[in-house]
Amino acid sequence: MNIRNAHIDRAGGFSTNLIAPDKLNTTAIDAIPTSGLIPYARAKFAIEWAASLFLMIVLTPLIFSLGVLVKLSSPGPMFYSQIRCGRLGREFRIYKLRTMTHQCEMTTGPVWSTANDPRVTRVGRWLRDTHLDELPQLWNVIRGDMALIGPRPERPEIATRIEKSMPDFRKRLLVRPGITGLAQMRMPADTDLHAVRRKLAHDVHYIRNFGLAIDACVCLSTVFYFIGAAAKAVSKSVIQRYTPPDLNQSKSIMSGSVPPSSGRSASTFYSFGSGIDEADEPGLSIAA
């Protein structure tokens, strides 16, 4: 069974905004080996569906407990849903625990999140640090919209903007998007097109090497990453109360704004390195 025909057949009736069925016979598919892809994809779907169903049953009390915490900590719903691009460009609704203020994009439109994003709530930042906000996506795996392992699903508005600069961006839509993946484990969150280009290289590499070996490595890496992220988040929350009250003054010294009375430059005080925090890079706005 040829992968081209398999993708075209499965595409029937889908809303393929980024990849129409008549455009599937492209180098995006020709560049990816098809031997053994379909049988493994079916086995992968069955295993991940069963694993997600088990995890959903076990973790439902935790998910709703975290949802109550979100609800009590800031106005708005427990959960947050958003339209994302799935396999072959099919749009689906992804579910997460809400980590930002309610309706925070009413004035800005769809934009990427940045480091220290002011829209993120206090509880939301902890959920993001531990990645517990991703747990409701198990429901998307059960529904067949996503996989446990695969490229990160992007928003249609941003994906359309990205594809104008990177036509190969559609290659990542040949498989179901995942909660975790090779690019997610090796790269930070997207902040600009340069970061997207590097993640795209990882996504295409994953598809070209699609199989049990790479999935097993990503799964093991995710387990260790999750444990480390959870431990780091708890560590930060325990020590947070002891943040120096004059931290802002320290930041101004690091940036070169030394009080005139000192008569010394910032390098005299801190000659050993750069500032405490690098300036945030603005996100990609597509509101225009």
Residue pairs with C-beta under 8 A, 6 or more apart in sequence:
1 38
2 34
3 29
3 32
3 34
3 37
3 38
4 24
4 25
4 29
6 38
7 24
7 29
7 88
7 174
8 21
8 24
10 88
11 19
11 21
11 24
11 88
11 90
12 21
14 88
14 89
14 90
15 89
15 90
15 91
16 88
16 89
16 90
17 85
17 89
17 91
17 156
17 160
18 85
18 89
18 156
18 159
18 160
18 163
18 170
18 173
19 88
19 89
19 170
19 173
24 88
28 168
28 170
28 171
28 174
29 174
31 171
31 208
32 171
32 174
32 207
32 208
32 210
33 208
36 211
37 210
40 210
40 211
40 212
41 175
41 210
44 147
44 149
44 215
45 144
45 147
45 176
48 141
48 147
48 148
48 149
49 141
49 142
49 144
51 148
52 138
52 141
52 142
52 148
53 142
55 138
56 138
56 139
56 142
59 135
59 138
62 132
62 135
63 97
63 135
63 136
64 78
66 97
66 127
66 132
66 135
67 78
67 79
67 97
68 78
69 123
70 76
70 78
70 97
70 98
70 99
70 121
70 123
70 124
70 127
71 77
71 78
73 121
73 122
73 123
74 98
74 101
74 102
74 121
74 123
74 124
75 101
75 102
76 98
76 101
76 102
76 103
77 98
77 102
78 97
78 98
79 95
79 96
79 97
79 98
79 136
80 95
80 96
80 97
80 98
80 99
80 100
81 93
81 94
81 95
81 96
82 93
82 94
82 96
82 155
83 91
83 92
83 93
83 94
83 155
83 156
84 91
84 92
84 93
84 94
84 153
84 154
84 155
84 156
84 177
85 91
85 153
85 154
85 155
85 156
85 159
85 173
85 177
86 92
86 145
86 146
86 153
86 173
86 176
86 177
87 173
87 174
87 175
87 176
87 177
88 173
88 174
89 170
89 173
91 156
92 140
92 143
92 145
92 146
92 153
93 145
94 137
94 140
94 145
94 146
94 153
95 136
95 137
95 139
95 140
96 133
96 134
96 136
96 137
97 127
97 132
97 133
97 135
97 136
98 121
98 124
98 133
99 120
99 121
99 123
99 124
99 125
99 127
99 128
99 133
100 113
100 117
100 119
100 120
100 121
100 124
101 119
101 121
104 119
105 111
108 285
108 287
109 157
109 285
109 286
109 287
110 155
110 157
110 158
110 286
110 287
111 283
111 284
111 285
111 286
111 287
112 158
112 189
112 190
112 191
112 283
112 284
113 119
113 120
113 189
113 283
114 191
114 280
114 281
114 282
114 283
115 191
115 277
115 280
116 277
116 280
120 128
124 133
126 233
126 237
127 133
129 229
129 232
129 233
129 236
130 226
130 229
130 230
130 233
131 226
131 229
134 179
137 146
137 179
138 179
140 146
141 147
141 148
141 179
144 176
145 176
145 177
146 153
146 176
146 177
146 178
146 179
147 175
147 176
147 177
147 178
147 179
148 178
148 179
148 180
148 219
149 178
149 179
149 180
149 181
149 215
149 218
149 219
150 175
150 176
150 177
150 178
150 181
150 206
151 172
151 173
151 175
151 177
151 178
151 181
151 183
151 203
151 206
151 207
152 177
152 178
152 181
152 183
152 184
152 199
152 203
153 177
154 162
157 286
158 284
158 286
159 169
161 284
161 286
162 169
162 193
162 196
163 169
163 170
165 193
166 193
166 196
166 197
166 200
168 200
168 204
169 196
169 200
171 200
171 203
171 204
171 207
172 200
172 203
172 204
172 207
174 207
175 207
175 210
178 184
180 218
180 219
180 222
181 202
181 203
181 206
181 218
182 202
182 203
182 205
182 206
182 214
182 218
183 199
183 200
183 202
183 203
183 206
185 218
185 221
185 222
185 225
186 202
187 195
187 198
187 199
187 202
188 195
189 195
190 196
190 199
190 284
191 281
191 283
192 281
192 283
192 284
193 284
206 214
206 218
244 250
247 276
250 276
251 275
251 276
251 277
252 258
253 266
253 269
253 270
254 266
254 270
254 274
254 275
254 276
255 266
255 275
256 265
256 266
257 266
258 264
258 265
258 266
258 269
